[in-house]
Amino acid sequence: MGVRASLYNNVQKNPGYLVVFLQYFIPAALIVYTMLERIALLTFVLAGVL
């Protein structure tokens, strides 16, 4: 609960920091998701090619 309160407080004080955080977090999360789902993605791509 305390961590959430401090994160909320930091966002209220410096909203620009949230933007910078999201600029790094979203691409990183997409890369991680792609690597976790690579077998399904490769199967989908190869099924469309063959």
N, CA, C, O and CB atoms as a CASP TS submission, in Angstrom:
PFRMAT TS
TARGET T0000
AUTHOR 0000-0000-0000
METHOD Language model
MODEL 1
PARENT N/A
ATOM      1  N   MET     1       0.824  -1.190   0.000  1.00  0.00           N
ATOM      2  CA  MET     1       0.000   0.000   0.000  1.00  0.00           C
ATOM      3  C   MET     1       0.867   1.252   0.000  1.00  0.00           C
ATOM      4  O   MET     1       0.556   2.232  -0.677  1.00  0.00           O
ATOM      5  CB  MET     1      -0.937  -0.001   1.203  1.00  0.00           C
ATOM      6  N   GLY     2       1.937   1.214   0.749  1.00  0.00           N
ATOM      7  CA  GLY     2       2.827   2.366   0.824  1.00  0.00           C
ATOM      8  C   GLY     2       3.538   2.634  -0.506  1.00  0.00           C
ATOM      9  O   GLY     2       3.773   3.784  -0.878  1.00  0.00           O
ATOM     10  N   VAL     3       3.875   1.551  -1.214  1.00  0.00           N
ATOM     11  CA  VAL     3       4.540   1.718  -2.510  1.00  0.00           C
ATOM     12  C   VAL     3       3.603   2.397  -3.497  1.00  0.00           C
ATOM     13  O   VAL     3       4.011   3.296  -4.233  1.00  0.00           O
ATOM     14  CB  VAL     3       5.008   0.354  -3.067  1.00  0.00           C
ATOM     15  N   ARG     4       2.357   1.969  -3.511  1.00  0.00           N
ATOM     16  CA  ARG     4       1.373   2.586  -4.406  1.00  0.00           C
ATOM     17  C   ARG     4       1.180   4.064  -4.085  1.00  0.00           C
ATOM     18  O   ARG     4       1.082   4.896  -4.986  1.00  0.00           O
ATOM     19  CB  ARG     4       0.033   1.853  -4.309  1.00  0.00           C
ATOM     20  N   ALA     5       1.127   4.375  -2.820  1.00  0.00           N
ATOM     21  CA  ALA     5       0.944   5.769  -2.411  1.00  0.00           C
ATOM     22  C   ALA     5       2.136   6.618  -2.845  1.00  0.00           C
ATOM     23  O   ALA     5       1.959   7.744  -3.311  1.00  0.00           O
ATOM     24  CB  ALA     5       0.751   5.863  -0.885  1.00  0.00           C
ATOM     25  N   SER     6       3.340   6.089  -2.695  1.00  0.00           N
ATOM     26  CA  SER     6       4.520   6.860  -3.085  1.00  0.00           C
ATOM     27  C   SER     6       4.600   7.004  -4.604  1.00  0.00           C
ATOM     28  O   SER     6       4.994   8.061  -5.096  1.00  0.00           O
ATOM     29  CB  SER     6       5.797   6.194  -2.548  1.00  0.00           C
ATOM     30  N   LEU     7       4.235   5.967  -5.353  1.00  0.00           N
ATOM     31  CA  LEU     7       4.210   6.083  -6.809  1.00  0.00           C
ATOM     32  C   LEU     7       3.184   7.112  -7.263  1.00  0.00           C
ATOM     33  O   LEU     7       3.452   7.915  -8.157  1.00  0.00           O
ATOM     34  CB  LEU     7       3.908   4.727  -7.445  1.00  0.00           C
ATOM     35  N   TYR     8       2.034   7.085  -6.656  1.00  0.00           N
ATOM     36  CA  TYR     8       0.991   8.064  -6.983  1.00  0.00           C
ATOM     37  C   TYR     8       1.469   9.478  -6.682  1.00  0.00           C
ATOM     38  O   TYR     8       1.240  10.400  -7.465  1.00  0.00           O
ATOM     39  CB  TYR     8      -0.301   7.764  -6.200  1.00  0.00           C
ATOM     40  N   ASN     9       2.126   9.640  -5.555  1.00  0.00           N
ATOM     41  CA  ASN     9       2.634  10.949  -5.162  1.00  0.00           C
ATOM     42  C   ASN     9       3.696  11.438  -6.149  1.00  0.00           C
ATOM     43  O   ASN     9       3.712  12.615  -6.512  1.00  0.00           O
ATOM     44  CB  ASN     9       3.214  10.892  -3.741  1.00  0.00           C
ATOM     45  N   ASN    10       4.576  10.544  -6.579  1.00  0.00           N
ATOM     46  CA  ASN    10       5.608  10.928  -7.541  1.00  0.00           C
ATOM     47  C   ASN    10       4.999  11.340  -8.875  1.00  0.00           C
ATOM     48  O   ASN    10       5.482  12.276  -9.512  1.00  0.00           O
ATOM     49  CB  ASN    10       6.592   9.779  -7.750  1.00  0.00           C
ATOM     50  N   VAL    11       3.954  10.658  -9.301  1.00  0.00           N
ATOM     51  CA  VAL    11       3.278  11.019 -10.552  1.00  0.00           C
ATOM     52  C   VAL    11       2.607  12.377 -10.409  1.00  0.00           C
ATOM     53  O   VAL    11       2.590  13.163 -11.357  1.00  0.00           O
ATOM     54  CB  VAL    11       2.238   9.944 -10.946  1.00  0.00           C
ATOM     55  N   GLN    12       2.060  12.658  -9.249  1.00  0.00           N
ATOM     56  CA  GLN    12       1.417  13.955  -9.030  1.00  0.00           C
ATOM     57  C   GLN    12       2.448  15.089  -9.035  1.00  0.00           C
ATOM     58  O   GLN    12       2.180  16.169  -9.560  1.00  0.00           O
ATOM     59  CB  GLN    12       0.643  13.949  -7.700  1.00  0.00           C
ATOM     60  N   LYS    13       3.607  14.846  -8.459  1.00  0.00           N
ATOM     61  CA  LYS    13       4.640  15.878  -8.391  1.00  0.00           C
ATOM     62  C   LYS    13       5.319  16.108  -9.740  1.00  0.00           C
ATOM     63  O   LYS    13       5.553  17.249 -10.137  1.00  0.00           O
ATOM     64  CB  LYS    13       5.680  15.501  -7.353  1.00  0.00           C
ATOM     65  N   ASN    14       5.634  15.012 -10.442  1.00  0.00           N
ATOM     66  CA  ASN    14       6.396  15.091 -11.693  1.00  0.00           C
ATOM     67  C   ASN    14       5.721  14.243 -12.777  1.00  0.00           C
ATOM     68  O   ASN    14       6.156  13.119 -13.025  1.00  0.00           O
ATOM     69  CB  ASN    14       7.861  14.622 -11.473  1.00  0.00           C
ATOM     70  N   PRO    15       4.684  14.747 -13.417  1.00  0.00           N
ATOM     71  CA  PRO    15       4.010  13.937 -14.437  1.00  0.00           C
ATOM     72  C   PRO    15       4.895  13.643 -15.643  1.00  0.00           C
ATOM     73  O   PRO    15       4.650  12.670 -16.357  1.00  0.00           O
ATOM     74  CB  PRO    15       2.754  14.635 -14.898  1.00  0.00           C
ATOM     75  N   GLY    16       5.897  14.441 -15.881  1.00  0.00           N
ATOM     76  CA  GLY    16       6.819  14.183 -16.987  1.00  0.00           C
ATOM     77  C   GLY    16       7.595  12.893 -16.803  1.00  0.00           C
ATOM     78  O   GLY    16       7.947  12.233 -17.781  1.00  0.00           O
ATOM     79  N   TYR    17       7.863  12.530 -15.563  1.00  0.00           N
ATOM     80  CA  TYR    17       8.586  11.287 -15.296  1.00  0.00           C
ATOM     81  C   TYR    17       7.770  10.078 -15.730  1.00  0.00           C
ATOM     82  O   TYR    17       8.329   9.080 -16.187  1.00  0.00           O
ATOM     83  CB  TYR    17       8.935  11.180 -13.809  1.00  0.00           C
ATOM     84  N   LEU    18       6.467  10.162 -15.591  1.00  0.00           N
ATOM     85  CA  LEU    18       5.607   9.055 -16.020  1.00  0.00           C
ATOM     86  C   LEU    18       5.694   8.879 -17.528  1.00  0.00           C
ATOM     87  O   LEU    18       5.722   7.752 -18.022  1.00  0.00           O
ATOM     88  CB  LEU    18       4.142   9.299 -15.593  1.00  0.00           C
ATOM     89  N   VAL    19       5.738   9.980 -18.256  1.00  0.00           N
ATOM     90  CA  VAL    19       5.838   9.913 -19.717  1.00  0.00           C
ATOM     91  C   VAL    19       7.146   9.242 -20.127  1.00  0.00           C
ATOM     92  O   VAL    19       7.158   8.381 -21.006  1.00  0.00           O
ATOM     93  CB  VAL    19       5.744  11.327 -20.338  1.00  0.00           C
ATOM     94  N   VAL    20       8.234   9.635 -19.494  1.00  0.00           N
ATOM     95  CA  VAL    20       9.535   9.027 -19.805  1.00  0.00           C
ATOM     96  C   VAL    20       9.523   7.546 -19.450  1.00  0.00           C
ATOM     97  O   VAL    20      10.021   6.715 -20.210  1.00  0.00           O
ATOM     98  CB  VAL    20      10.674   9.750 -19.045  1.00  0.00           C
ATOM     99  N   PHE    21       8.954   7.218 -18.294  1.00  0.00           N
ATOM    100  CA  PHE    21       8.865   5.816 -17.889  1.00  0.00           C
ATOM    101  C   PHE    21       8.096   5.007 -18.920  1.00  0.00           C
ATOM    102  O   PHE    21       8.529   3.919 -19.297  1.00  0.00           O
ATOM    103  CB  PHE    21       8.199   5.692 -16.515  1.00  0.00           C
ATOM    104  N   LEU    22       6.955   5.523 -19.385  1.00  0.00           N
ATOM    105  CA  LEU    22       6.150   4.795 -20.354  1.00  0.00           C
ATOM    106  C   LEU    22       6.846   4.690 -21.708  1.00  0.00           C
ATOM    107  O   LEU    22       6.662   3.703 -22.419  1.00  0.00           O
ATOM    108  CB  LEU    22       4.801   5.468 -20.517  1.00  0.00           C
ATOM    109  N   GLN    23       7.636   5.686 -22.071  1.00  0.00           N
ATOM    110  CA  GLN    23       8.380   5.631 -23.328  1.00  0.00           C
ATOM    111  C   GLN    23       9.388   4.488 -23.324  1.00  0.00           C
ATOM    112  O   GLN    23       9.688   3.928 -24.378  1.00  0.00           O
ATOM    113  CB  GLN    23       9.096   6.957 -23.582  1.00  0.00           C
ATOM    114  N   TYR    24       9.901   4.143 -22.181  1.00  0.00           N
ATOM    115  CA  TYR    24      10.825   3.015 -22.085  1.00  0.00           C
ATOM    116  C   TYR    24      10.090   1.704 -21.791  1.00  0.00           C
ATOM    117  O   TYR    24      10.466   0.654 -22.312  1.00  0.00           O
ATOM    118  CB  TYR    24      11.867   3.283 -21.002  1.00  0.00           C
ATOM    119  N   PHE    25       9.060   1.759 -20.971  1.00  0.00           N
ATOM    120  CA  PHE    25       8.387   0.541 -20.520  1.00  0.00           C
ATOM    121  C   PHE    25       7.598  -0.138 -21.634  1.00  0.00           C
ATOM    122  O   PHE    25       7.670  -1.358 -21.779  1.00  0.00           O
ATOM    123  CB  PHE    25       7.463   0.859 -19.367  1.00  0.00           C
ATOM    124  N   ILE    26       6.851   0.625 -22.421  1.00  0.00           N
ATOM    125  CA  ILE    26       5.989   0.025 -23.438  1.00  0.00           C
ATOM    126  C   ILE    26       6.803  -0.731 -24.491  1.00  0.00           C
ATOM    127  O   ILE    26       6.472  -1.881 -24.781  1.00  0.00           O
ATOM    128  CB  ILE    26       5.140   1.105 -24.111  1.00  0.00           C
ATOM    129  N   PRO    27       7.850  -0.146 -25.075  1.00  0.00           N
ATOM    130  CA  PRO    27       8.638  -0.942 -26.034  1.00  0.00           C
ATOM    131  C   PRO    27       9.285  -2.171 -25.395  1.00  0.00           C
ATOM    132  O   PRO    27       9.337  -3.238 -26.006  1.00  0.00           O
ATOM    133  CB  PRO    27       9.720  -0.075 -26.661  1.00  0.00           C
ATOM    134  N   ALA    28       9.773  -2.020 -24.175  1.00  0.00           N
ATOM    135  CA  ALA    28      10.396  -3.165 -23.501  1.00  0.00           C
ATOM    136  C   ALA    28       9.374  -4.266 -23.248  1.00  0.00           C
ATOM    137  O   ALA    28       9.679  -5.446 -23.423  1.00  0.00           O
ATOM    138  CB  ALA    28      11.039  -2.727 -22.175  1.00  0.00           C
ATOM    139  N   ALA    29       8.170  -3.893 -22.838  1.00  0.00           N
ATOM    140  CA  ALA    29       7.126  -4.888 -22.595  1.00  0.00           C
ATOM    141  C   ALA    29       6.725  -5.580 -23.891  1.00  0.00           C
ATOM    142  O   ALA    29       6.460  -6.782 -23.889  1.00  0.00           O
ATOM    143  CB  ALA    29       5.901  -4.234 -21.945  1.00  0.00           C
ATOM    144  N   LEU    30       6.676  -4.841 -24.998  1.00  0.00           N
ATOM    145  CA  LEU    30       6.344  -5.448 -26.289  1.00  0.00           C
ATOM    146  C   LEU    30       7.422  -6.435 -26.742  1.00  0.00           C
ATOM    147  O   LEU    30       7.113  -7.486 -27.302  1.00  0.00           O
ATOM    148  CB  LEU    30       6.155  -4.361 -27.349  1.00  0.00           C
ATOM    149  N   ILE    31       8.683  -6.090 -26.499  1.00  0.00           N
ATOM    150  CA  ILE    31       9.768  -7.009 -26.852  1.00  0.00           C
ATOM    151  C   ILE    31       9.690  -8.281 -26.013  1.00  0.00           C
ATOM    152  O   ILE    31       9.845  -9.382 -26.540  1.00  0.00           O
ATOM    153  CB  ILE    31      11.137  -6.330 -26.661  1.00  0.00           C
ATOM    154  N   VAL    32       9.455  -8.137 -24.732  1.00  0.00           N
ATOM    155  CA  VAL    32       9.345  -9.308 -23.853  1.00  0.00           C
ATOM    156  C   VAL    32       8.155 -10.172 -24.272  1.00  0.00           C
ATOM    157  O   VAL    32       8.271 -11.396 -24.334  1.00  0.00           O
ATOM    158  CB  VAL    32       9.198  -8.870 -22.372  1.00  0.00           C
ATOM    159  N   TYR    33       7.015  -9.544 -24.557  1.00  0.00           N
ATOM    160  CA  TYR    33       5.832 -10.292 -24.987  1.00  0.00           C
ATOM    161  C   TYR    33       6.113 -11.036 -26.291  1.00  0.00           C
ATOM    162  O   TYR    33       5.732 -12.197 -26.444  1.00  0.00           O
ATOM    163  CB  TYR    33       4.626  -9.345 -25.161  1.00  0.00           C
ATOM    164  N   THR    34       6.772 -10.372 -27.217  1.00  0.00           N
ATOM    165  CA  THR    34       7.097 -11.014 -28.491  1.00  0.00           C
ATOM    166  C   THR    34       7.998 -12.222 -28.279  1.00  0.00           C
ATOM    167  O   THR    34       7.802 -13.260 -28.911  1.00  0.00           O
ATOM    168  CB  THR    34       7.772 -10.016 -29.438  1.00  0.00           C
ATOM    169  N   MET    35       8.969 -12.098 -27.409  1.00  0.00           N
ATOM    170  CA  MET    35       9.862 -13.229 -27.149  1.00  0.00           C
ATOM    171  C   MET    35       9.143 -14.366 -26.443  1.00  0.00           C
ATOM    172  O   MET    35       9.454 -15.532 -26.688  1.00  0.00           O
ATOM    173  CB  MET    35      11.050 -12.780 -26.318  1.00  0.00           C
ATOM    174  N   LEU    36       8.195 -14.058 -25.579  1.00  0.00           N
ATOM    175  CA  LEU    36       7.443 -15.118 -24.900  1.00  0.00           C
ATOM    176  C   LEU    36       6.480 -15.815 -25.849  1.00  0.00           C
ATOM    177  O   LEU    36       6.203 -17.002 -25.680  1.00  0.00           O
ATOM    178  CB  LEU    36       6.673 -14.547 -23.711  1.00  0.00           C
ATOM    179  N   GLU    37       5.973 -15.109 -26.834  1.00  0.00           N
ATOM    180  CA  GLU    37       4.999 -15.670 -27.772  1.00  0.00           C
ATOM    181  C   GLU    37       5.606 -15.989 -29.135  1.00  0.00           C
ATOM    182  O   GLU    37       4.880 -16.099 -30.123  1.00  0.00           O
ATOM    183  CB  GLU    37       3.846 -14.710 -27.948  1.00  0.00           C
ATOM    184  N   ARG    38       6.922 -16.140 -29.201  1.00  0.00           N
ATOM    185  CA  ARG    38       7.574 -16.298 -30.500  1.00  0.00           C
ATOM    186  C   ARG    38       7.159 -17.571 -31.226  1.00  0.00           C
ATOM    187  O   ARG    38       7.095 -17.572 -32.455  1.00  0.00           O
ATOM    188  CB  ARG    38       9.065 -16.289 -30.323  1.00  0.00           C
ATOM    189  N   ILE    39       6.879 -18.643 -30.515  1.00  0.00           N
ATOM    190  CA  ILE    39       6.479 -19.888 -31.179  1.00  0.00           C
ATOM    191  C   ILE    39       5.127 -19.707 -31.863  1.00  0.00           C
ATOM    192  O   ILE    39       4.958 -20.114 -33.012  1.00  0.00           O
ATOM    193  CB  ILE    39       6.416 -21.056 -30.163  1.00  0.00           C
ATOM    194  N   ALA    40       4.175 -19.107 -31.177  1.00  0.00           N
ATOM    195  CA  ALA    40       2.859 -18.871 -31.776  1.00  0.00           C
ATOM    196  C   ALA    40       2.963 -17.906 -32.944  1.00  0.00           C
ATOM    197  O   ALA    40       2.290 -18.093 -33.958  1.00  0.00           O
ATOM    198  CB  ALA    40       1.880 -18.327 -30.729  1.00  0.00           C
ATOM    199  N   LEU    41       3.794 -16.874 -32.821  1.00  0.00           N
ATOM    200  CA  LEU    41       3.960 -15.918 -33.913  1.00  0.00           C
ATOM    201  C   LEU    41       4.622 -16.576 -35.118  1.00  0.00           C
ATOM    202  O   LEU    41       4.200 -16.345 -36.251  1.00  0.00           O
ATOM    203  CB  LEU    41       4.786 -14.714 -33.449  1.00  0.00           C
ATOM    204  N   LEU    42       5.637 -17.379 -34.897  1.00  0.00           N
ATOM    205  CA  LEU    42       6.298 -18.069 -36.009  1.00  0.00           C
ATOM    206  C   LEU    42       5.348 -19.055 -36.684  1.00  0.00           C
ATOM    207  O   LEU    42       5.350 -19.165 -37.910  1.00  0.00           O
ATOM    208  CB  LEU    42       7.554 -18.802 -35.513  1.00  0.00           C
ATOM    209  N   THR    43       4.547 -19.764 -35.917  1.00  0.00           N
ATOM    210  CA  THR    43       3.576 -20.679 -36.483  1.00  0.00           C
ATOM    211  C   THR    43       2.560 -19.926 -37.335  1.00  0.00           C
ATOM    212  O   THR    43       2.195 -20.389 -38.416  1.00  0.00           O
ATOM    213  CB  THR    43       2.873 -21.457 -35.375  1.00  0.00           C
ATOM    214  N   PHE    44       2.109 -18.792 -36.866  1.00  0.00           N
ATOM    215  CA  PHE    44       1.143 -17.978 -37.613  1.00  0.00           C
ATOM    216  C   PHE    44       1.756 -17.468 -38.914  1.00  0.00           C
ATOM    217  O   PHE    44       1.122 -17.522 -39.968  1.00  0.00           O
ATOM    218  CB  PHE    44       0.658 -16.792 -36.754  1.00  0.00           C
ATOM    219  N   VAL    45       2.984 -16.975 -38.840  1.00  0.00           N
ATOM    220  CA  VAL    45       3.642 -16.440 -40.033  1.00  0.00           C
ATOM    221  C   VAL    45       3.907 -17.551 -41.045  1.00  0.00           C
ATOM    222  O   VAL    45       3.658 -17.375 -42.238  1.00  0.00           O
ATOM    223  CB  VAL    45       4.962 -15.738 -39.655  1.00  0.00           C
ATOM    224  N   LEU    46       4.405 -18.686 -40.582  1.00  0.00           N
ATOM    225  CA  LEU    46       4.713 -19.791 -41.498  1.00  0.00           C
ATOM    226  C   LEU    46       3.443 -20.403 -42.094  1.00  0.00           C
ATOM    227  O   LEU    46       3.470 -20.866 -43.234  1.00  0.00           O
ATOM    228  CB  LEU    46       5.516 -20.873 -40.769  1.00  0.00           C
ATOM    229  N   ALA    47       2.359 -20.415 -41.367  1.00  0.00           N
ATOM    230  CA  ALA    47       1.106 -20.934 -41.898  1.00  0.00           C
ATOM    231  C   ALA    47       0.594 -20.040 -43.020  1.00  0.00           C
ATOM    232  O   ALA    47      -0.015 -20.535 -43.968  1.00  0.00           O
ATOM    233  CB  ALA    47       0.055 -21.051 -40.785  1.00  0.00           C
ATOM    234  N   GLY    48       0.826 -18.750 -42.933  1.00  0.00           N
ATOM    235  CA  GLY    48       0.401 -17.831 -43.976  1.00  0.00           C
ATOM    236  C   GLY    48       1.261 -17.934 -45.215  1.00  0.00           C
ATOM    237  O   GLY    48       0.782 -17.690 -46.322  1.00  0.00           O
ATOM    238  N   VAL    49       2.550 -18.299 -45.046  1.00  0.00           N
ATOM    239  CA  VAL    49       3.475 -18.376 -46.171  1.00  0.00           C
ATOM    240  C   VAL    49       3.285 -19.680 -46.929  1.00  0.00           C
ATOM    241  O   VAL    49       3.309 -19.695 -48.160  1.00  0.00           O
ATOM    242  CB  VAL    49       4.924 -18.247 -45.690  1.00  0.00           C
ATOM    243  N   LEU    50       3.097 -20.762 -46.206  1.00  0.00           N
ATOM    244  CA  LEU    50       2.984 -22.077 -46.864  1.00  0.00           C
ATOM    245  C   LEU    50       1.601 -22.287 -47.284  1.00  0.00           C
ATOM    246  O   LEU    50       1.282 -23.328 -47.858  1.00  0.00           O
ATOM    247  CB  LEU    50       3.425 -23.213 -45.964  1.00  0.00           C
TER
END
